[in-house]
Amino acid sequence: MALDDFIKAFANEFDDTPQEVFKPETKYRELEEWSSLTALSIISMVDDEFDKSITGADLRSCVTIEQLYNMILSK
Protein backbone atom coordinates (compact mmCIF):
# COMPACT_ATOMS: atom_id res chain seq x y z
CA MET A 1 0.00 0.00 0.00
CA ALA A 2 1.35 3.39 -1.00
CA LEU A 3 1.51 6.30 1.46
CA ASP A 4 -1.36 8.11 -0.30
CA ASP A 5 -3.57 5.03 0.01
CA PHE A 6 -2.62 4.67 3.68
CA ILE A 7 -3.55 8.31 4.32
CA LYS A 8 -6.97 7.75 2.69
CA ALA A 9 -7.58 4.62 4.77
CA PHE A 10 -6.39 6.46 7.90
CA ALA A 11 -8.71 9.41 7.15
CA ASN A 12 -11.66 7.06 6.67
CA GLU A 13 -11.44 6.15 10.36
CA PHE A 14 -12.45 9.73 11.25
CA ASP A 15 -16.08 10.82 10.92
CA ASP A 16 -15.93 14.59 11.38
CA THR A 17 -12.43 15.63 10.31
CA PRO A 18 -12.21 16.88 6.69
CA GLN A 19 -10.18 14.67 4.33
CA GLU A 20 -7.92 17.57 3.30
CA VAL A 21 -6.54 17.75 6.87
CA PHE A 22 -4.80 14.39 6.39
CA LYS A 23 -1.30 14.76 4.95
CA PRO A 24 1.97 12.88 5.57
CA GLU A 25 3.04 15.54 8.09
CA THR A 26 -0.29 15.60 9.98
CA LYS A 27 0.23 15.13 13.73
CA TYR A 28 -2.69 12.77 14.16
CA ARG A 29 -2.80 12.74 17.97
CA GLU A 30 -3.33 16.52 17.90
CA LEU A 31 -6.52 16.20 15.84
CA GLU A 32 -9.63 17.21 17.78
CA GLU A 33 -11.37 13.94 16.88
CA TRP A 34 -8.47 11.73 18.08
CA SER A 35 -9.51 9.43 20.92
CA SER A 36 -8.81 5.99 22.30
CA LEU A 37 -11.67 4.69 20.16
CA THR A 38 -10.07 6.17 17.04
CA ALA A 39 -6.78 4.57 18.05
CA LEU A 40 -8.49 1.18 18.23
CA SER A 41 -10.00 1.79 14.79
CA ILE A 42 -6.54 2.56 13.37
CA ILE A 43 -5.09 -0.58 14.98
CA SER A 44 -7.89 -2.63 13.40
CA MET A 45 -7.45 -0.95 9.99
CA VAL A 46 -3.70 -1.74 10.03
CA ASP A 47 -4.46 -5.35 10.89
CA ASP A 48 -6.99 -5.62 8.05
CA GLU A 49 -5.08 -3.67 5.39
CA PHE A 50 -1.47 -4.65 6.19
CA ASP A 51 -1.97 -7.92 8.05
CA LYS A 52 0.34 -6.49 10.72
CA SER A 53 -0.25 -5.87 14.40
CA ILE A 54 0.48 -2.56 16.07
CA THR A 55 -0.12 -1.50 19.65
CA GLY A 56 -1.18 1.65 21.42
CA ALA A 57 2.49 2.14 22.30
CA ASP A 58 3.31 2.04 18.57
CA LEU A 59 0.73 4.77 17.94
CA ARG A 60 2.15 6.87 20.77
CA SER A 61 5.72 6.45 19.48
CA CYS A 62 4.88 8.12 16.17
CA VAL A 63 4.04 11.77 15.68
CA THR A 64 2.94 12.04 12.04
CA ILE A 65 0.94 9.83 9.72
CA GLU A 66 4.05 9.26 7.60
CA GLN A 67 6.05 8.11 10.64
CA LEU A 68 3.29 5.65 11.49
CA TYR A 69 3.20 4.40 7.90
CA ASN A 70 6.99 3.87 7.87
CA MET A 71 6.89 2.11 11.24
CA ILE A 72 4.20 -0.27 9.92
CA LEU A 73 6.26 -1.02 6.81
CA SER A 74 9.28 -1.83 8.98
CA LYS A 75 7.39 -4.51 10.96
Contacts in CASP RR format, 6 or more apart in sequence:
PFRMAT RR
TARGET T0000
AUTHOR 0000-0000-0000
METHOD contacts of the structure
MODEL  1
MALDDFIKAFANEFDDTPQEVFKPETKYRELEEWSSLTALSIISMVDDEF
DKSITGADLRSCVTIEQLYNMILSK
1 9 0 8 1.000
1 49 0 8 1.000
1 50 0 8 1.000
3 24 0 8 1.000
3 66 0 8 1.000
3 69 0 8 1.000
6 49 0 8 1.000
6 65 0 8 1.000
6 69 0 8 1.000
6 72 0 8 1.000
7 22 0 8 1.000
7 23 0 8 1.000
7 24 0 8 1.000
7 65 0 8 1.000
7 69 0 8 1.000
8 19 0 8 1.000
8 22 0 8 1.000
9 45 0 8 1.000
9 49 0 8 1.000
10 22 0 8 1.000
10 28 0 8 1.000
10 42 0 8 1.000
10 45 0 8 1.000
10 65 0 8 1.000
10 68 0 8 1.000
11 17 0 8 1.000
11 19 0 8 1.000
11 21 0 8 1.000
11 22 0 8 1.000
12 45 0 8 1.000
13 38 0 8 1.000
13 41 0 8 1.000
13 42 0 8 1.000
13 45 0 8 1.000
14 22 0 8 1.000
14 31 0 8 1.000
14 33 0 8 1.000
14 38 0 8 1.000
15 33 0 8 1.000
16 33 0 8 1.000
17 31 0 8 1.000
17 32 0 8 1.000
17 33 0 8 1.000
21 31 0 8 1.000
22 65 0 8 1.000
23 65 0 8 1.000
24 64 0 8 1.000
24 65 0 8 1.000
24 66 0 8 1.000
24 69 0 8 1.000
25 64 0 8 1.000
25 65 0 8 1.000
25 66 0 8 1.000
26 64 0 8 1.000
26 65 0 8 1.000
27 63 0 8 1.000
27 64 0 8 1.000
28 34 0 8 1.000
28 64 0 8 1.000
28 65 0 8 1.000
28 68 0 8 1.000
29 59 0 8 1.000
29 60 0 8 1.000
29 63 0 8 1.000
39 56 0 8 1.000
39 59 0 8 1.000
42 54 0 8 1.000
42 59 0 8 1.000
43 53 0 8 1.000
43 54 0 8 1.000
43 55 0 8 1.000
43 56 0 8 1.000
43 59 0 8 1.000
46 52 0 8 1.000
46 53 0 8 1.000
46 54 0 8 1.000
46 72 0 8 1.000
47 53 0 8 1.000
47 54 0 8 1.000
50 72 0 8 1.000
52 72 0 8 1.000
52 75 0 8 1.000
53 75 0 8 1.000
54 71 0 8 1.000
54 72 0 8 1.000
54 75 0 8 1.000
58 68 0 8 1.000
58 71 0 8 1.000
59 68 0 8 1.000
61 71 0 8 1.000
62 68 0 8 1.000
62 71 0 8 1.000
END
